[in-house]
Amino acid sequence: MRLNGRHGSSGATGSSPGNVTSGKQDELASSTGIDDMMETENESLQERVADLEKKVLEQGDEIVCLRSTLADVLRRLNQLDSRSSGDYNRASVPVRNGSGTSARVANQSNHVGAGKDSHGSASRLRQTAYQQHSGMTDAAFKDSLRRTASCAPSSLPQRRVVHYQSTGSLHSDSPSSTSISPVPTSPSPTHTPPPPPPSGGRTTPSPRTPQPPQQRPSSVASSSGSLHKRWSSTGDFNNSGITSPTGSLIGSNSMAIASRLATKSLFNLYMRPQQHQQHLLKHGTRDATYNEEEGSVRFFLRGRPIVLYAPTAIAETYDMLKVATAPQIRLKLEWVYGYRGRDCRSNLHLLPTGEIVYFVAAAVVLYNVEEQSQRHYLGHTDDVKCLTVHPNKLLVATGQAAGHDRREGRPHVRVWNSVSLHTLAVIGIGEFERSICCLSFSKADGGVLLCAVDEAPDHNISIWDWQRGERGQKITETKCSADTVVAAEFHPMDRQSIVTCGKSHISFWTLDAGGTLYKRMGIFENRDKPKYVTCLAFTQTGDVVSGDSNGNIIVWGRATNTISKFLRGLHEGSVFSVCVMKEGNLVTGGGKDGRLVQLDASLNPTGQETRVPEHLGPVRVIAEGRGSQLLVGTTRNCILIGSLDLGLTPVVCGHTDELWGLAIHPSLPQFLTGGHDQLVTLWDSMSHSVVWSKDVAEPVQSATFSLDGSVLIIGCTTGHWFVMDAETREVYSTHTDGAEPIQVVKFSPDGALLALGSRDNNIYVYQVSEEARKYSRVGRCMGHSSFVTHLDWSTDSQYIQSNSGDYELLYWNAGLCRQVPQSSQLRDVEWASNSCTLTFSSLGIWPEGADGTDVNHCDRSHNGELMATADDFGKVKLYSYPVIQPRSLCHTYGGHSSHVTNVSFLHDDSRLISTGGRDTSVMQWALS
């Protein structure tokens, strides 16, 4: 007789005690039969578990299916085991039914209530435990259990819709786990597996609130046929081309892991959003495509699609697969303007060849002042920070900072021949942490050793046998100081002695025969200890002379760490340099007062002194020149040559802050630069000299000449722009457009209009009159969603094309200040210049992995044959124009260390000018 809670209670109404007793016996018999059935089912399920475990080990390709099935069997076995123990008084046992969970609450007391209640409770308990559908018989239940535990295709979709599996199936490698994972209501990409159960026990299921059935996904519902149809799209059974989420290829021996990774299960749901994101973030022209119908090229910059329309004459025959060759014309570095004195010391020396050697950016310059010629050592890949000359005056060692390239840009020291410019040794690649701030050859032994100080937190000092092999051999290394170190010098007479100085210290080192360095700190006794010991020199008797931030000169006795002589307050502010002349006199340079003071060998002033002009900056370094000449480098990046009697003459001038502004004179071999140091400088490319320089009192961002070259427009970072006479430097008028930097300024080809692109996303258009001296605003072009970076005029002065910081290319009607929305309509417009980096004609300048900010500027030559680019990696590149192929070849040139901000051809295309950003250098390249 089938037991049912409602039927049992209705049958007991009005019955006799005999009938009640008979009902209890029937119930007992039924319970005994159920126990027998449970034992039989237990044995059957345990045998099936053993078989499934064996299959799991043998069938790697179907491991996901078998583990899922095994999980279901173990889960049901766990439930049967818990019920066969006879513990029906458990407080709360969750029972999974479809997609929900129902809690059974049993009577926890031993008291037996009325027949109706007891029968109803027991009947409902048994029904819920063994029958999941009303009216299901024991045979039907067994058959249902067997079907659920199989791998039939019709059962897997149903299980996936329910979305629950055992913990062992999802997150454990052990198929014997019996813990039950909770039913996920909304699988999250950051799904975390549940914690493992305590050792020696099982997890205790907790009561759950019933949940509505989850809808079957369309992909699963439509694939309820064979197993092959459901999984064929994921590539689970394809031996070739299976990749892990990290992109590595999975071999045939790892097919089980590949199958699990490719299956749509909760285990790898969190991986898919990452794969999807990687697919969207495309960079550069690697994924460029060409639409033949529209004649347009589509590629991505930082995941943003860029569509560029080819001119009609090119669209029909355009082939993206072609590779454009590099031009036959090449660049040669002809001149470097600038010098790095603002933050580097001891970097100015005279060579026997008559050349002075110094550095700026990544270039070491050998400048013959009398012959007005330069040579350049370009072996470094980033900022050169220090320089020293070998005792034979032929070899030079230079140290650089960490650069852009992780492999080639690591800090190191290069030893090279100053005559042939041939590199003799590259020392310390991988040994230094940040940059080399101090270098010194040993002098007493003829330059066998080389001392280097790393600008790391501990400022490690290392000694090298630089001639041993091509990379030298490190003898020893130790911590120098936790504070800044500004100088390190070998003693000229004592081979084993080294002196270093810096913030709040001067140290005397001894290198013993075993290669160990010992340090003694300088003792200032009761004298005022300076904040910085700023410079070092050695007298002819071997004493050490130091200058400090208090303006004092101190003499330290040879082989001691005590003061032998003290000269207080020689300069106002710091003493930045001390130079010992051949005849024994000393010349000191002030870092604040700009004075050069001469002292005799006894440190008594001789009365001879001179002062560096204030606009050229305070003294940074003093070196001995020919005869009585002095070489003076200043903190404002200038170099002067002269004497105390005749005065000093500047031979090298430069900017002191980041450079962005560059303007080419329309008819003369001149160009103008403007930087954030508020300086505007006009240079002559033939004489390599400064025509004039002016302080405009505001940081300069952009500049341009009028058509006849008589008027200059200077755009500043404050939104102001000046109209200036190019000869007299008189400012005609000052205008303001917004409060953001004026990024680019350009006259129209007919000279009637002026366009200014601002960082406030707008382009301001002005009407020009009275020979480019009067300006009236026509309007404002609004439409860019980011700051304007470049713009070009059409040859008929009707249209403007512009780029912005979010990689837009927009077109404008200049007279109306309105955007032309259909960019394809302007595909055949001829442009007077091509400085926009995002155009069809400049497509090939973008590297395959570019992110949109790598190329800062480009310029087309006036004859239309070449295009030069300035990028973020310190490189100047030269292409054949137009650059319409994604993989266009080019010539690449180094010399700049920071990002190259601007590049332009001179009016006759004979030379190319490039400006560095933070390296503050200006480089002139000859085309040959």
Secondary structure, DSSP 8 states (H G I E B T S, - for coil): ----HHHHHHHTTT--HHHHHHHHHHHHHHHHHHHHHHHHHHHHHHHHHHHHHHHHHH-STTHHHHHHHHHHHHHHHHHHHHHHTT-TT-S-EEEEETTEEEEE----SS----HHHHHHHHHHHHHHHH-SSTT--HHHHHHHHHHHTS--TTTHHHHHHHT--BHHHHH-S-TT---B----SS--TT--------TTS----------------HHHHTT-S-HHHHHGGGTTT-SSS-B-TTS-B--GGGHHHHHHHHS-SGGGTTHHHHHHHHHH---TTTT-EEETTTTEEEEEETTEEEEEE--HHHHTT--TT------S--EEEEEEE----SS--S--EE-TTS-EEEEETTEEEEEETTTTEEEEE---SS-EEEEEE-TTSSEEEEEEB--SSTTTSS--EEEEETTT--EEEEE-TTT-SSBEEEEEE-STTSS-EEEEEE-STT-EEEEEETTSSSS-EEEEEEE--SS-EEEEEE-SS-TTEEEEEEBTEEEEEEE-TTS-EEEEE-B-TTS---SBEEEEEE-TTS-EEEEETTS-EEEE-TT-SBEEEEE--SSSS-EEEEEE-TTS-EEEEESSS-EEEEE-TTS-EEEEEEE--GGG--EEEEEE-STT-EEEEETTS-EEEEETTTEEEEEE---SS-EEEEEE-SSSSEEEEEETTSEEEEEETTTTEEEEEEE-SS-EEEEEE-TTSSEEEEEETTSEEEEEETTT--EEEEEE-SSS-EEEEEE-TTSSEEEEEETTSEEEEEEEETTTTEEEEEEEEE--SS-EEEEEEBTTSSEEEEEETT--EEEEETTTTEE-S-GGGGTT--BS----SSSGGGGGGS-TT--SSSEEEEEE-TTSSEEEEEETTS-EEEEESS--STT---EEE----S-EEEEEE-TTSSEEEEEESTT--EEEEEE-
